Amino acid sequence: MAAGTMVELVAARDDIDTTDQLVIYEGYQKVFVVNGTNLKIVDFVNTKLTVTALTTAPTRGSTVTQATSGATMVVDFVNTAKTEIYGKTTAGTFVTTAGYTLSGGSMDPATRVPSAVAQATTTPHWYDWTVYPDSASGGMPTEAYLGCLYQGRTVLAGHTDYPHQWYMSRQADHTDWAYAANDAQTPVAGSDADAGEVGDIIRCLIPYKDDFLVFGCATSIWVLAGNPGEGGTIQEVDLTVGIFGPYSWTFDGDSNLYFWGTGGIYRMARDFRSVENLTQISLPNLIGDEGANPETHRVTMVYDRKRYGLVITVTLLADGTNSNYFYSLNPATEGVYPETYPEECGVYSGVYYDANNKTYRDLLVGCKDGYIRKFDPTAEDDDVGATDEAISSHVALGPFELGPGGREGTIESIEAFTTGGGSGGTETDSDDIAYKLFTAQSAGKVAEDVDANANQKVSGTFQATGRPRGRRKRQRVRGAFAGIRLANDTAGEKISFDRLIVETSRKGRLK
């Protein structure tokens, strides 16, 4: 498959429930699909041999050899019906020729000739994730909505009937769930481990390397340190803050954890000992204003390495309407910047694709209409499928005082310096910027009017580019507080400016 292209995994078609929660994660050169009672594997490494049903499956980890061809494989998995053997080919090429029988690994009978041979390198395999047949593989959960890889163990949680319970397979064996095997690599369930269960509904699993596993719960946060099969412990991080859901967290480049929590946007330092609410002062009513519900909304959070910030999306699953934020981590611009995307572009998932080829290295988002998109800093319209949609952008400045102590003052003029060079030059130019000026007797009234884009005192347009004659707009407007809205909603246009100068009757300048 060529880099940058996508093909459908046909075997998976209609085999997952897209109306239900879906989590996927990678491990052992496979992808594990967690979708309620649909627990599946996408296998990118093994060779698949189809045979008539065996009485006894070859032992996992044993070597199966094909006579005459000399092909060998290390067995990784056998399906429940014992008609499919998956393993890593270590020598030769398996064939379907009569007389070329299989043997080894306690396989019974050892006289099977494959009726089909399929290489995962040609087409990835798709099959049910189950325990290994003919072994004491224990009780793998029959339902799960959360999953991850931690210390070489596949981890599951989110069973409807046991929402506080977590389960881990044996280290380096995703098919062994025989809990309490009395060794350091034993499969583990919360109720069977010294680490124990957590006393809250688990909403997300967050692994940090092989050091910690964070259990993000509805109203609390817990962290598992070390190996739960040998001395690992679970400690509370916070008993008053919860995490929204399985997609509403991310790590930045310095391994700080960010998440959408019960009271705003939070940051947890690398020691996993405490949390900090980043929006408690700037957006104290953020969670209430959004009103997101885990049953109806998808909240995702992804670290954007290129723009050095967090992309936070709140999407209504029913129709794709959304309310989003970019949280800049740049010290010069740190803060929250609201964004809204077309309904077709409502984000359901996101990941930073760290491709070997830098051409394809970018932040990718999965959208309501089935497209996978990326943010293009050069685009001046949003892609909504077959057509484009104009981007409506604006910047709100203020409220700010016009007179000392809240007294009235007068704005004499406003002046904007748009970015860019001369016409036809090499610098990227801003297009025209529409402006509206708001004044009122209170800061709250100005904020309301700017947000509603209503009740402006004057309006006009700053023509681009640079600072042509007539750029200063002489507008005499009185009030105790003022605010300014700069905007452009024309298709194929963008705005940017270096600075804005507001001159008051006191001959003071606000920049």
N, C-alpha and C positions, 0 to 999 in steps of 0.2 A: 504494500500500500504506500503510495507516495505521500510525503509529508504535506500537510495542509489540506488533505482530502478526507472525506468521511464516507463510510459505507454502512448500510444497515446490517445489523445482526439479525438476520431473518428469523432464526429459531426463537428469538425472544419476542417476536411480534405477537401481540394480544396475550402475552403470558405474564404480564404484570398489571396491577390495578393502578392506573394513573389518577384515579379519583381519591386514592388513599395515600397516606404518607409514604415516601420512598427515600431511603438512605442507601448510598453505596460507598464502599471504601475498598482500598487495594491491600493486597498482601500475598506473598508467595507467588508472585507473577499471575495473580488472579484478581478479579473484582468480585466482591461479595455484595449481593443485592438483598436488602432487608425491606420487606414490603408486607408487613402483617404476617399472614400465613404463607405468603409467597417468599420463600427463602431460596435464592438462586445463586449460581456461580457462573461467571464468565471466565473461561480458562484460556490463557494466552500462551501456555508453555507445553502442555502435554500432547502426546499422541493418543488417539482414541482407537481402540480395537473393539469391533462389534463381533460378538460370538453368540452361539446358542447358549441357553441358560446353563450356568455352572451349578454343581452341587455345593461346592465350597469355593469361596473367592480366594484368590492369591493374597497372601499376607501383605498388609501395607508396608512399604519399604523393602520388600523382597525383590529379587531379580527374576524376570520372566524372559525366557529365551525362545526364539523361533528356530526350529530345526531347519537345516539346509541354508536358509538365508543368513543365519548367524546374527540376526538382529536381536538386540537386548533392550530392556527398559526396566527402570526402577518404578515399581507400582506406587501410585499416589492415591488413587480412588477407584472404587468399584460401585456401580449403582445398586440400588436395592434389589432389582430383579436379577442382578449378577449376569447381565448381558453386555455390559460395557466396561472395559478396563481402560483406565487413564494412567499414563505414566510417562516419565521423562526418558526419551530414547537416548541410550548411551553408546550404541554401536549399530551400524547397518541400517537397513530399511525393511520394515515389515511389509509383507505381501499377502495376497489372498489366494495364492496358488494352492491347489489341492496337494496334500501331503506335507505342507509346511506347517507343522503343528507347534503348539505352544507348550511350554513346560516350565516348572519352577515355582517356588513360593507357596508350596502346599496346595496348589490349584488342583481341583478335582472335578471332572477328570482332566488329565493333562494331554488331551488329544484334540483339542479344538483348533480349527483353522479359521482365522478371521474372515468374516463375510464382507467386512469393509474396514478400511484403514483411513483415518483422517488426521491430518497434521494441524495443530492449533496455529502454526505460523501461516497457514493458508487461510483458514477461517476459524476464529475463536469458537470454542465449544460453549454450549449453554446447557446447563443441567441442574437438577434439584440438589440443594445443599442438605445432605442427610448424614447420619452417623455411618460409620464403616460397617458393612455387613459381616456376620460371622465373628464378631468380637464383642467384648464387654464395653461397648462405647457409650453406655449411659443414656441419660435423658436430655437430648438436645431440646431447647425450647421449641414448641410448635408454633409459636407466634412471637414476633418482635417487631418493633418500629424504630429501634435505635441500634447502632452498631459502630465498632471501630476496631483498630488493631492496637494492642498494648503489650509490650514485652514478648512479642511473638505469639500472643494469644488472640484469637478472634473473640470479641466481646459483644454480647447481646443484652438488650434491656427493652423495656417498654411493652411488656406483655400486658394485655388489657386487664386480666384478672390479678396480676401481681405487679402493679406499676412501680413499686418500691424495690423490686428485686433486680439483681444483675447476675450475669452468667459469663464464664470464661472457659474456652476450650483448653486442652492441653497445649503447652508451648510447642510451637512448630507442628501442630497437628490439628487442623480445623475440623476433623471428623471424630475426635475423641472427646466425649462429654461425660465420662465416668468419674463423677465428682468424688473427692476425698480418697484418692488413690494412694495417699500416704507417701508421696515423694515431692520434691521441690517443683517439678513440672506438672503436677496434678491439675486436672480441670477443677474449677472452683465455681461455686455459686455463693451468693452473699450469705445465705442461711447456713452454709456449711463451712464457712471460713472464719478464722480468727478476726479478720478485718471486719466482717459482719455486714448486715444490710444498712441502708440509709433509711431514716424515718420520714421520707417524703417522696412525692411522685417524681420520678426521674424524667427530665425533659430533654437532656442532651448528655452526650459522652464526649469529653474533650481530652484526648491523650497529648501529653507533652513529652516527646521523645520516649525513652524507656524509664523515665524518672517518676512521673506523676500521671494519674488519671483523675480528671475533675468530673464529678457528678453534679451537673447543673440541675437543680430541682425546682419545683414550683415556687417555693418560698425560702429555699436555703441552698447553700453550696457546700459540698464536701470534696475532699481530695484523698485519693489513695496514693500512698507513697510506697514504692518497692513492690516486691513479689507477694501477692496475696496467698500463695501456696507455701511461703516460707518467711514469716515474720513481717509481712506487709501490714500497714495500719491505715485506717480511715479516720481523718480528723475533720472537724467542721471548720470552714473558712468564714462563713457568715450565716447566721440563723435567721436573718430578717430580709435578705436579698435573694431573689430567685432569678432564673434565666428563662426567657420566653420560649425557646424551642430549639430543635436540633440544628438549625442553620444560622441562628442569630448570634454567632461568635466568630472571632478570628484572632490570629496572632499577627503582630507587626514584625518588622525586620529585626527588632531587638528582643523578640520573644515575650513581649508584654501581651497579655490576653485582654481583649475587648469584648463586651457583650451587651445586648439589649436586655435590660433587667427590669425588675418590678418598679423602679423609681427613675429610670433614665438610661443613659449610656454610661457604662462603667468601664474602668480599667483595673486589671489585677496584675500586680507586679510578678516578676519571675519566681519569687519565693512562695507564691500562692498562700500568703498569710493574711492579706487584707484586700479590700476593694475600695475604689474611689469613684464617686459619682461625678462625672465630667460635666453634666448638664444641670446639676442641682440649682445653680445660680442663673445661668443663661437661659435655660428652658425648664423651669421647675414643674410645669404642667405637661411636659412632653408626652408621657405615657397616657395620661387622661385625655389629652387632646386627640391623640391618634386613635384611641379606643380599639386597638388591635386585639383580636381574640384568637387563640391558637386553633380553634375549630374552623374559623372562617378566613384567617389571614396567614400569610407567609412573611416572616421577617428574616431577611438574610443580611449577613455582614461579611464583607470581603476586604482584605488589605490590598490596595492598589499600589504596587511598587513603583510604577512610573510617576504617578501624581503624588506619592507620599501622603496617603490618607486612607480613610475608610469609606467604602461605599456601603451605605445602610439603606435597605429598601423595605418598605411596608406595602404589601400587595394584597388586595382583596381577591381571593381565589376565584370567586364567582365570575368576575368580569374583567379583571386585570387593572382596575383603577388603582392608583398608587400614590404614595406620599413618601418621598425619599430624602436622604441627606448625604452630603459629602462632609466628612469630618477631617479637616486638614490637620496633619501632624507637624507641618512646617512651623517652627517657632514664630516666624514673621507673620503668618496668616492663620495661626491655629484658631479653630472655631468650627461652628456648624453652619453649613450652607444648604438651604432647602432646595430640592429639585423635584420635578414631576415629569414623568415620561408618558408617551402615548399609551393607551390601554393595551394595544398590541404588544408593547414592550414591557409590560408589567413583569418584574423579575421574580422568578420562582426559585432560581438557584444561581450560584456564582462560584467561580474558581479562578485563581491566577494560574494560567497555563505556562509553566516554566519550561518551554520547549528548548531543545538543544540548538535549534536554528533560531536565532534572535528575531528573524522575520515574523515568526509565529508566536513569539513570546508576548503575552498580553493578558489582560483581565477579560474573562469571558463570562457572559451572563445568559442563562436559559430563560426564555421569555414565554409569555402567555400564548402566543400564536405558534409556538413550536420552533421558532428560529433561535439560533445561538448568535449573540451579537457582541460587539466590543465597542468601547468608547473611542471615537476618532476625533482628535483635537482639530483637524482641518475641516471637518464636515460642518456645514452651515444649516442643515436640515436633519430631522430624525427619519430613519428608515422604518417604515411601517409595513414592509412587504413589497408589494408591487409598486407602491408610490412612496413619496416622501411627505413629511409634514413639517411646516415651519416651526422653528424653535422660538418660543416666547421667553425672553430673558429680561430680567430687571434687577436693579440694585437699589436698595432703600438706605438712605442716609439720615440719621437722626433717630428720635427727636433731639434738638439742641436748643439751648436758651438763646433768646434774642436780647433780653435785658437782664441786668443783675437781679438775683433773688426772685426770678420769675416775673419781673416787670415786663411791660411791653417794650418792644424795640421795632426797628424797621430794617427790612432787607432792601438795600439799594440796588444790588446787581448780583448776578451769578455768572460764572465763567468756567467752561470745561476745556481741558486740553486732551483731545482724543489722540490715540496712539497711531503710529505709522509715519511714513515719510511723504515724499512728493508723489504725485500721480504717476503711476507706471514704474515706481521705484522697486527696490528689492525688499523693503520692509513690509511686513503684514499690516494692512491698514484697517482701522475701524470704519464701520459704516455710520450713517447718521444716528444720533442718539436723541430720542424724544425725552423731554423732561416735564415734570409736574412739580409745582411748589405748593406745599401745604402749611398753613399756620392755624393755631388755635390758642386758647387760654390755658390749656394743660398739655403735658407731654403725652398723657394717655389718649387724648382725643386725636392728637397728631398721629400717634402710632396706629390707631384704629383706621383713620382715613387713608394713610399710606398703604396699610395692609389690604384694605378694601378697594384701593385705587379709585376713591371717590372724594368729592368735595374739595378738589384742588382750587387754589386761588388763581394761579396762572399756569399756563403750559406753553410749550414751544418745542423747537428742535435745534440741537447743536449740529451744525453741518461738519462733516469730516472732509479732509483729514487735517491734523495739525492744529494750527491756530490762525485761521484766516481772519481778515478784517470783519468786524461786526460780530465776532465771537462773544463778546461780553453782552449779556442780556440785562438791560437796565429795567429792573422791575421793583417798584416800590410797594412793599407788602408789609403790613403791621401784624403783630401778634406777640404773645409771650414765648411761644415755642414754635419751632419750624421743623419741617422734614422735606426731603427731596427724593423723588423717584425718577430714576433713569432707566429707559427701556427701549426695546426694539422687538417687534414680532413679525417682521417682514421676511418672507421666504428668501433664502439665499444670502442673508445678511447676518452680521455679528457686530458686537460692540465691545470696546475696551477704551479706557481712558487712564491717563497718568495722574491727574489731580483735578479737583474741583475747588474753585475759590468762591466763597460767599462773602460779600462785603455788606456790612451793616451800617446803620446810621452813626454808630460810634466810631466809624472808620476802622473797625477791627476786621480782621480777615480770619475766616475759618477755612481750613484746608482739609 
